[in-house]
Every structure is written in C-alpha cells, then in structure tokens.
Amino acid sequence: MSKSLIPNNLVLLHQGEEFLRAKSIGVIQADAKLLLHLSTVEHAMDVLDVFRQIKTDDEDLKVIQVLGMRQFNAFASATKLLLSGYVQTSALILRDVLETVFLVDYFRTERAAIAKWRMADKATRLKEFKPIKIREALDQRDGFTGKKRAEIYELFSELASHASMQGIAMLRPKGKDAHIGPFFDVTALDAGISEMGRLAVQAGENMGTFFPVGWPEGNVSLRAFTVIKLRWFAEFYPRIVEKSQEA
C-alpha cells in the first residue's frame, strides 16, 4: 500500500509562505516601532491566556473567558497570516477582533447584559447586540460624536470582509497588479501590525477589568501588560500621555 503524500503544490505553497514569513520577520526585527506593536500584541495575548485560567462557577465570567480565547486565537491567526503574506485574510480576522473587543468593552460597564446576551435567542441577539447597536451604545457611554468606531469597522469591512473594488487593492503589492496567493509588501505589513497593536491595547485593557481583585497570577500579567502599554502610548500617542500627566 503506497503512502499518501501531501499534494506537491500545497507543499510548495507552504514553502513560499515560510520564505515570506522569514522576510517579514527580518523587516520587523529591524524596526523598533513594529517590534513594539508585536510586543504589545504578545502581552495582550498573555492577559487573555491568563484570564481563561481563572477557576469559576460564574457563567457570565465564563462567557468573557471564551470571548478572550476567541481574541487570542484571532490575534495568533492574523499574525501568522500577515507574516506569511496573506494581508487581506489577516485583516478579515482583525475585523472579528475589533467586533469582539467592542462587545467585551460593552460588557465591561454593562455587566447585566452578559447574562442577557448569553441566554438570548438569535432574534434577540441580532436585534439588541448586533455590531452597530454595540458601537452606538459605546459612543453614547463615552460621549463620542465622531463615529470613529463605525469608521474603522466599515474600513475593515470594505477592505477585507466584503467583496468590493476597494478590497481588491488588498490583493495588490505596491505598484503591481492583483496577486494570487501570498506576497510581501512592506507598507501592508506595517499597516497590519500597527492595527494589531491598536487592537491589542484595547483587548488587554478590557479584559484586565474582569480580573479578580488581588489575584497573584493575574497581577503579574497585568503589570507586564501595563508597562508595555504605557511604552506603546508614549511612542504612538504621546499627547495622551502628556495630558494624563498634566491632570
């Protein structure tokens, strides 16, 4: 009986992906800002991983744990795809991270809504918890009028989640025609990692609010995340740091 082999074209495709991954890593290692973004992602993922280890009988808290696991897996998948040259597919997964980040952020200040979401049937969930409802509730809570959450959500949707002429641009290496399969593009790599860094800050911050007060394992992870988060803000949003210090 002959041994089954993985089809050669798939082997060659994987080899190409690994080649692009090595090339991407080389660019990242030479760029302090990209390394800071990825370090922030790694620390946020550690917060998500530590949080799922909490022993609890609280069904609402278990929901947040599962949402954290979803974000962890999405960050891991988006990173792997981006480094291997699948820019658009990575962005599609990041939209899922964005949507989940918004939902957890909503539950952060609306704890009673967790049980309602957990027990809702499909009709209720689509009516009361669909993405636009969550974004509007967050904007109202925070006093935001510029609809920035809607803008970034629509951008991810247009470029990655929906078939559109704008989305086709995600299949074009800079200055070239649309490309099938993975490709390397420094601008796309930079943009993808930057978006991951921004989402990681939000994911870590939101999940941190659900940690049991004084839990030693959680404190170690949260302190490490806070240190890298402050470095991230100082590098990319220095005015926010300056204003907080003035206050």
C-alpha positions as CSV (number, residue, x, y, z in Angstrom):
1,M,0.0,0.0,0.0
2,S,1.5,3.3,-1.1
3,K,2.0,6.1,1.4
4,S,-0.3,9.1,0.9
5,L,1.6,12.3,0.3
6,I,0.5,15.9,0.7
7,P,-0.1,17.3,-2.8
8,N,3.2,18.9,-4.1
9,N,1.6,22.2,-4.9
10,L,0.5,22.6,-1.3
11,V,4.0,21.8,-0.1
12,L,5.4,24.4,-2.5
13,L,2.8,26.9,-1.3
14,H,3.8,26.4,2.3
15,Q,7.5,26.8,1.4
16,G,6.7,30.1,-0.2
17,E,4.7,31.2,2.9
18,E,7.7,30.3,5.2
19,F,10.0,32.2,2.9
20,L,7.8,35.3,3.2
21,R,7.5,34.8,6.9
22,A,11.3,34.9,7.3
23,K,11.4,38.0,5.1
24,S,8.7,39.7,7.2
25,I,10.5,38.9,10.5
26,G,13.7,40.4,9.1
27,V,11.9,43.7,8.5
28,I,10.2,43.7,11.9
29,Q,13.4,43.0,13.8
30,A,15.0,46.0,12.1
31,D,12.1,48.3,13.1
32,A,11.7,49.3,16.8
33,K,8.1,50.5,16.2
34,L,6.9,47.3,14.6
35,L,8.6,45.3,17.4
36,L,6.8,47.5,20.0
37,H,3.4,46.7,18.3
38,L,4.1,43.0,18.3
39,S,5.3,43.1,21.9
40,T,2.1,44.7,22.9
41,V,0.1,42.0,21.0
42,E,2.1,39.3,22.8
43,H,1.5,40.9,26.2
44,A,-2.2,41.3,25.5
45,M,-2.4,37.7,24.4
46,D,-0.8,36.7,27.7
47,V,-3.5,38.6,29.6
48,L,-6.1,36.7,27.6
49,D,-4.4,33.4,28.2
50,V,-4.1,34.0,32.0
51,F,-7.7,35.2,32.3
52,R,-9.0,31.9,30.8
53,Q,-7.3,30.0,33.7
54,I,-9.5,31.6,36.4
55,K,-11.4,28.8,38.2
56,T,-15.0,30.0,38.4
57,D,-18.6,28.8,38.5
58,D,-19.9,32.2,37.3
59,E,-21.5,31.6,33.9
60,D,-21.2,35.3,33.0
61,L,-17.4,35.2,33.7
62,K,-17.1,32.1,31.6
63,V,-18.6,34.0,28.7
64,I,-15.9,36.6,29.0
65,Q,-13.2,33.9,29.2
66,V,-14.5,32.3,26.0
67,L,-14.5,35.7,24.2
68,G,-11.0,36.2,25.4
69,M,-10.0,32.8,24.0
70,R,-11.6,33.9,20.7
71,Q,-9.5,37.0,20.6
72,F,-6.3,35.1,21.5
73,N,-6.9,32.7,18.6
74,A,-7.7,35.5,16.2
75,F,-4.6,37.5,17.1
76,A,-2.5,34.3,16.6
77,S,-4.1,33.6,13.3
78,A,-4.0,37.2,12.0
79,T,-0.3,37.4,12.9
80,K,0.6,34.1,11.2
81,L,-1.3,35.1,8.0
82,L,0.1,38.6,7.9
83,L,3.7,37.5,8.3
84,S,3.2,34.8,5.6
85,G,1.8,37.3,3.0
86,Y,-1.9,37.0,3.3
87,V,-2.7,40.6,4.0
88,Q,-6.4,40.7,3.2
89,T,-7.2,37.5,5.1
90,S,-5.3,38.8,8.2
91,A,-7.4,42.0,8.0
92,L,-10.6,40.0,7.8
93,I,-9.7,38.2,11.1
94,L,-8.8,41.5,12.7
95,R,-12.3,42.8,12.0
96,D,-13.5,39.9,14.1
97,V,-11.1,41.0,16.9
98,L,-12.5,44.6,16.6
99,E,-16.1,43.4,16.9
100,T,-15.3,41.2,19.9
101,V,-13.2,44.0,21.5
102,F,-16.3,46.3,21.2
103,L,-18.6,43.6,22.7
104,V,-16.3,43.0,25.7
105,D,-15.9,46.7,26.2
106,Y,-19.7,47.0,26.3
107,F,-19.9,44.1,28.9
108,R,-17.2,45.8,30.9
109,T,-19.7,48.5,32.0
110,E,-22.9,46.7,31.4
111,R,-22.4,43.5,33.4
112,A,-26.1,42.6,33.5
113,A,-26.1,42.5,29.7
114,I,-23.7,39.4,29.7
115,A,-26.5,37.1,31.0
116,K,-29.0,38.6,28.6
117,W,-26.6,38.0,25.7
118,R,-25.7,34.5,26.9
119,M,-29.3,33.4,27.1
120,A,-30.7,35.4,24.1
121,D,-32.2,33.6,21.1
122,K,-30.9,34.5,17.6
123,A,-33.6,37.1,17.0
124,T,-32.9,38.9,20.3
125,R,-29.2,38.8,19.8
126,L,-29.4,40.3,16.3
127,K,-31.8,42.9,17.5
128,E,-30.1,44.1,20.7
129,F,-26.5,43.1,20.3
130,K,-25.7,43.4,16.6
131,P,-22.4,45.3,16.0
132,I,-24.0,48.7,15.2
133,K,-26.0,48.6,18.4
134,I,-22.9,47.9,20.4
135,R,-20.9,50.7,18.7
136,E,-23.7,53.2,19.3
137,A,-24.0,52.2,22.9
138,L,-20.3,52.6,23.4
139,D,-20.2,56.0,21.7
140,Q,-23.1,57.2,23.9
141,R,-21.4,55.9,27.0
142,D,-18.1,57.6,26.2
143,G,-19.7,60.8,24.8
144,F,-18.2,60.3,21.4
145,T,-19.9,62.0,18.5
146,G,-17.4,61.5,15.6
147,K,-18.4,57.8,15.0
148,K,-14.7,56.7,14.9
149,R,-15.7,53.2,15.9
150,A,-18.1,52.9,12.9
151,E,-15.4,54.3,10.6
152,I,-12.8,51.7,11.5
153,Y,-15.4,48.9,11.4
154,E,-16.5,50.0,8.0
155,L,-12.9,50.2,6.8
156,F,-12.2,46.7,7.8
157,S,-15.4,45.5,6.2
158,E,-14.8,47.3,2.9
159,L,-11.2,46.3,2.6
160,A,-11.3,42.7,3.9
161,S,-14.7,41.2,4.7
162,H,-16.8,42.2,1.7
163,A,-16.1,41.7,-2.0
164,S,-15.5,45.3,-3.3
165,M,-13.3,47.2,-5.7
166,Q,-11.7,48.8,-2.6
167,G,-10.9,45.4,-1.3
168,I,-9.2,44.4,-4.5
169,A,-6.5,46.9,-3.5
170,M,-5.6,44.5,-0.7
171,L,-4.6,41.9,-3.3
172,R,-2.1,44.3,-5.0
173,P,1.5,44.5,-3.9
174,K,2.5,48.2,-4.2
175,G,2.7,49.2,-7.8
176,K,1.7,45.8,-9.2
177,D,-1.5,44.1,-10.4
178,A,-3.6,41.8,-8.2
179,H,-1.7,38.8,-7.0
180,I,-3.0,35.3,-6.2
181,G,-1.5,33.7,-3.2
182,P,0.8,35.3,-0.5
183,F,3.0,38.3,-1.3
184,F,5.4,40.6,0.5
185,D,4.7,44.3,0.8
186,V,6.4,46.4,3.5
187,T,3.6,49.0,3.5
188,A,0.9,46.4,4.0
189,L,3.0,44.6,6.7
190,D,3.4,47.9,8.6
191,A,-0.3,48.7,8.4
192,G,-1.4,45.3,9.5
193,I,1.0,45.2,12.5
194,S,0.0,48.7,13.5
195,E,-3.7,47.8,13.6
196,M,-2.9,44.7,15.6
197,G,-1.1,46.9,18.1
198,R,-4.0,49.2,18.5
199,L,-6.5,46.4,18.9
200,A,-4.2,44.6,21.4
201,V,-4.1,47.7,23.7
202,Q,-7.9,47.7,23.8
203,A,-8.2,43.9,24.2
204,G,-5.8,43.9,27.1
205,E,-7.3,46.9,28.8
206,N,-10.9,45.5,28.6
207,M,-10.0,42.0,29.8
208,G,-8.0,43.4,32.7
209,T,-11.2,44.9,34.2
210,F,-12.6,41.5,34.7
211,F,-9.7,40.0,36.7
212,P,-10.4,39.2,40.3
213,V,-9.0,41.8,42.6
214,G,-5.7,40.8,44.1
215,W,-5.3,37.6,42.1
216,P,-1.5,37.0,42.1
217,E,-1.2,35.3,38.7
218,G,-3.4,38.0,37.1
219,N,-1.4,40.8,38.7
220,V,1.9,39.6,37.2
221,S,0.4,39.5,33.7
222,L,-1.5,42.8,34.1
223,R,1.6,44.6,35.4
224,A,3.7,43.4,32.4
225,F,0.9,44.5,30.0
226,T,0.6,47.9,31.7
227,V,4.3,48.5,31.3
228,I,4.3,47.7,27.5
229,K,1.0,49.6,27.1
230,L,2.5,52.8,28.5
231,R,5.5,52.4,26.3
232,W,3.1,52.0,23.3
233,F,1.2,55.1,24.2
234,A,4.3,57.1,24.8
235,E,5.6,56.1,21.3
236,F,2.4,56.4,19.2
237,Y,0.1,58.8,21.2
238,P,2.4,61.0,23.3
239,R,-0.2,63.7,23.7
240,I,-2.4,61.3,25.5
241,V,0.4,60.6,28.0
242,E,1.2,64.3,28.4
243,K,-2.5,65.1,29.1
244,S,-2.7,62.4,31.7
245,Q,0.4,63.6,33.4
246,E,-0.9,67.2,33.4
247,A,-4.1,66.0,35.0
